[in-house]
Amino acid sequence: MTKQMSRESALLRLKEPELSQEETKLEFDYVAKKLNLTSQELWIIFNGKNSDYRSYKNKHWIIKAGASILTFVGIEKRLFR
């Protein structure tokens, strides 16, 4: 589209990692330091179980109920999931 890179060269570039292993480790250590964690603690979190908003206390049901009522009345036109 913009003629900056051909599809073939882009696919070849995507096959290669952007950072070397050494650079990746330095970046990982930097993020751990910014989060006040050790690299080992961050690695445990990084490899841990994924979670989403349902894993934490929230008011999603109130928002969903309110959006349903507003949609029924005709005030809200968006689809809320």
The 8 nearest C-alpha neighbors of each residue, nearest first, counted from 0:
[[1, 2, 3, 4, 5, 6, 9, 7],
 [0, 2, 3, 4, 5, 6, 9, 8],
 [3, 1, 0, 4, 5, 6, 9, 8],
 [2, 4, 1, 5, 0, 6, 9, 8],
 [5, 3, 2, 9, 6, 8, 1, 7],
 [4, 6, 8, 7, 9, 2, 3, 10],
 [5, 7, 9, 8, 10, 4, 11, 2],
 [6, 8, 10, 9, 5, 11, 4, 12],
 [7, 9, 11, 5, 10, 6, 12, 4],
 [10, 8, 12, 6, 11, 7, 13, 5],
 [11, 9, 13, 7, 12, 8, 6, 14],
 [12, 10, 8, 14, 9, 13, 7, 15],
 [11, 13, 9, 10, 14, 15, 8, 16],
 [14, 12, 10, 15, 11, 9, 16, 17],
 [13, 15, 11, 12, 10, 16, 9, 17],
 [14, 16, 13, 12, 17, 11, 18, 10],
 [17, 15, 18, 14, 19, 13, 12, 20],
 [18, 16, 15, 19, 13, 12, 23, 14],
 [19, 17, 16, 22, 23, 20, 21, 15],
 [18, 20, 22, 21, 23, 17, 16, 24],
 [19, 21, 23, 22, 24, 18, 25, 16],
 [20, 22, 24, 19, 23, 25, 18, 26],
 [23, 21, 25, 19, 24, 20, 18, 26],
 [22, 24, 20, 26, 21, 25, 18, 27],
 [25, 23, 27, 21, 22, 26, 28, 20],
 [24, 26, 22, 28, 23, 27, 29, 21],
 [27, 25, 29, 23, 24, 28, 22, 30],
 [26, 28, 24, 30, 29, 25, 23, 31],
 [27, 29, 31, 25, 26, 30, 38, 24],
 [30, 28, 26, 32, 27, 31, 25, 33],
 [31, 29, 33, 27, 32, 28, 34, 26],
 [32, 30, 36, 28, 34, 29, 33, 38],
 [31, 33, 35, 29, 34, 30, 36, 28],
 [32, 34, 30, 31, 35, 29, 36, 28],
 [35, 33, 31, 32, 36, 30, 41, 37],
 [36, 34, 32, 33, 31, 37, 30, 41],
 [37, 35, 31, 34, 32, 40, 41, 38],
 [36, 38, 40, 39, 31, 41, 32, 35],
 [37, 39, 41, 40, 31, 28, 42, 36],
 [38, 40, 42, 37, 41, 43, 36, 44],
 [41, 39, 43, 37, 42, 38, 36, 44],
 [40, 42, 44, 38, 43, 39, 45, 31],
 [41, 43, 45, 39, 40, 44, 38, 46],
 [44, 42, 40, 46, 41, 45, 47, 39],
 [45, 43, 47, 41, 42, 46, 40, 48],
 [46, 44, 42, 43, 47, 41, 48, 40],
 [45, 47, 43, 44, 42, 48, 49, 41],
 [48, 46, 44, 45, 43, 49, 42, 50],
 [47, 49, 50, 46, 44, 45, 43, 51],
 [50, 48, 47, 51, 46, 45, 44, 54],
 [49, 51, 54, 48, 52, 53, 55, 47],
 [50, 52, 53, 54, 49, 55, 48, 56],
 [51, 53, 54, 55, 50, 57, 56, 59],
 [52, 54, 55, 51, 56, 57, 50, 59],
 [55, 53, 52, 51, 50, 56, 57, 49],
 [56, 54, 53, 52, 57, 51, 50, 58],
 [55, 57, 54, 58, 53, 52, 59, 51],
 [58, 56, 59, 55, 52, 53, 60, 54],
 [57, 59, 61, 60, 62, 56, 63, 55],
 [60, 58, 62, 61, 57, 63, 64, 53],
 [59, 61, 63, 62, 58, 64, 57, 65],
 [62, 60, 64, 59, 63, 58, 65, 66],
 [61, 63, 65, 59, 60, 64, 66, 58],
 [62, 64, 60, 66, 61, 65, 59, 67],
 [65, 63, 67, 61, 66, 62, 60, 68],
 [64, 66, 62, 68, 67, 63, 61, 69],
 [65, 67, 69, 63, 64, 68, 70, 62],
 [68, 66, 70, 64, 65, 69, 71, 63],
 [69, 67, 71, 65, 70, 66, 72, 64],
 [68, 70, 72, 66, 75, 74, 71, 67],
 [71, 69, 75, 73, 67, 68, 72, 74],
 [70, 72, 68, 73, 69, 67, 74, 75],
 [71, 73, 69, 70, 74, 68, 75, 67],
 [74, 72, 70, 71, 75, 69, 76, 68],
 [73, 75, 69, 72, 70, 76, 71, 68],
 [76, 74, 70, 69, 73, 77, 66, 72],
 [75, 77, 70, 74, 78, 73, 69, 66],
 [78, 76, 75, 79, 70, 66, 74, 80],
 [77, 79, 80, 76, 75, 70, 66, 67],
 [80, 78, 77, 66, 63, 67, 62, 76],
 [79, 78, 63, 66, 77, 59, 62, 67]]
